[in-house]
Amino acid sequence: MKPLAIELSDILAIVIVALSQALGHWTPWHLVPALVDADGKLHRPLAYAHGCVWIWIGLLIYALAHPAIWPAVWFLGLLILGAAAGTMLPRAVSQIGENRHLRADRQDLEEIIDGSTDAR
């Protein structure tokens, strides 16, 4: 069995991924209000996407040095897309349901307020 040899390109890929994840914590995401929640933190789906994209970039760097791995790179890309769909679709469905409940509550409250002003 051949021992595992780590090349300079492998170390570069690992360092780039590690630094991108670390720097993502200190990126001033709040400068673009649409990207952050009320606490000024990056929305979870965007944070997941940020992490996955940089992991994929790390694997692409690795694949450049190891050409036989390209089928695995493409399959990983499909896995990332599947994971993204599995993460973001349920969140979207929950958000839609929550928005419907909030609209219904608001409508009920407006009817109560309008009813109380009509009684005066």
C-alpha positions as CSV (number, residue, x, y, z in Angstrom):
1,M,0.0,0.0,0.0
2,K,1.3,3.4,-1.0
3,P,1.7,5.8,1.9
4,L,-0.4,9.0,1.8
5,A,1.8,11.8,0.4
6,I,0.6,15.4,0.9
7,E,1.9,17.7,-1.7
8,L,2.3,21.5,-1.6
9,S,-0.9,22.0,-3.6
10,D,-2.8,19.8,-1.1
11,I,-1.6,22.0,1.8
12,L,-2.4,25.1,-0.2
13,A,-6.0,23.9,-0.7
14,I,-6.4,23.1,3.0
15,V,-5.0,26.5,4.0
16,I,-7.2,28.4,1.5
17,V,-10.3,26.7,2.8
18,A,-9.4,27.2,6.4
19,L,-8.6,30.9,5.9
20,S,-11.8,31.5,3.9
21,Q,-13.9,30.0,6.7
22,A,-12.1,32.0,9.4
23,L,-12.2,35.3,7.4
24,G,-15.9,34.7,6.7
25,H,-16.5,35.2,10.4
26,W,-15.0,38.7,10.3
27,T,-16.3,39.8,6.9
28,P,-18.4,42.9,7.4
29,W,-21.6,41.3,6.0
30,H,-23.7,44.0,7.7
31,L,-22.6,46.5,5.1
32,V,-25.1,44.7,2.8
33,P,-28.3,44.7,4.9
34,A,-30.0,42.2,2.6
35,L,-27.4,39.6,3.6
36,V,-27.9,39.8,7.4
37,D,-30.5,39.1,10.0
38,A,-31.7,41.5,12.7
39,D,-28.6,40.6,14.8
40,G,-26.3,41.6,11.9
41,K,-25.2,38.0,11.2
42,L,-25.1,36.4,7.8
43,H,-28.4,34.6,7.0
44,R,-27.9,30.8,7.6
45,P,-28.5,29.7,4.0
46,L,-25.9,32.2,2.8
47,A,-23.5,31.1,5.5
48,Y,-24.0,27.4,4.3
49,A,-23.4,28.5,0.7
50,H,-20.3,30.4,1.7
51,G,-18.9,27.3,3.4
52,C,-19.8,24.9,0.7
53,V,-18.4,27.1,-2.1
54,W,-15.0,27.4,-0.4
55,I,-14.9,23.7,0.3
56,W,-15.6,23.1,-3.3
57,I,-12.9,25.6,-4.3
58,G,-10.4,23.7,-2.1
59,L,-11.4,20.4,-3.8
60,L,-10.9,22.1,-7.2
61,I,-7.4,23.2,-6.2
62,Y,-6.7,19.6,-5.2
63,A,-8.1,18.2,-8.4
64,L,-5.8,20.4,-10.5
65,A,-2.9,18.6,-9.0
66,H,-4.6,15.2,-9.1
67,P,-6.4,14.9,-12.5
68,A,-7.9,11.4,-11.9
69,I,-10.2,12.9,-9.2
70,W,-12.3,15.0,-11.6
71,P,-15.3,12.6,-11.6
72,A,-15.3,12.9,-7.8
73,V,-15.2,16.7,-8.0
74,W,-18.3,16.8,-10.2
75,F,-20.1,14.3,-8.0
76,L,-19.2,16.5,-4.9
77,G,-20.7,19.4,-6.8
78,L,-23.9,17.5,-7.2
79,L,-23.9,16.5,-3.5
80,I,-23.4,20.2,-2.5
81,L,-26.4,21.2,-4.7
82,G,-28.4,18.4,-3.1
83,A,-27.4,19.5,0.3
84,A,-28.2,23.1,-0.5
85,A,-31.7,22.2,-1.7
86,G,-32.3,20.0,1.3
87,T,-31.2,22.8,3.6
88,M,-32.9,25.8,1.9
89,L,-36.2,24.4,0.7
90,P,-37.5,23.4,4.1
91,R,-36.4,26.8,5.4
92,A,-38.3,28.5,2.6
93,V,-41.4,26.4,3.2
94,S,-41.3,27.2,7.0
95,Q,-40.8,30.9,6.2
96,I,-43.7,31.0,3.8
97,G,-45.9,29.3,6.5
98,E,-44.7,31.8,9.1
99,N,-45.4,34.7,6.9
100,R,-48.9,33.5,6.2
101,H,-49.6,33.2,9.9
102,L,-48.2,36.7,10.5
103,R,-50.4,38.1,7.8
104,A,-53.4,36.4,9.3
105,D,-52.6,37.6,12.8
106,R,-52.1,41.2,11.4
107,Q,-55.4,41.0,9.6
108,D,-57.2,39.8,12.7
109,L,-55.6,42.6,14.7
110,E,-56.6,45.2,12.2
111,E,-60.2,43.9,12.3
112,I,-60.2,44.2,16.1
113,I,-58.8,47.7,16.0
114,D,-61.2,48.8,13.3
115,G,-64.1,47.2,15.2
116,S,-63.1,49.0,18.5
117,T,-62.9,52.4,16.7
118,D,-66.3,51.9,15.1
119,A,-68.0,51.2,18.5
120,R,-67.0,54.7,19.8
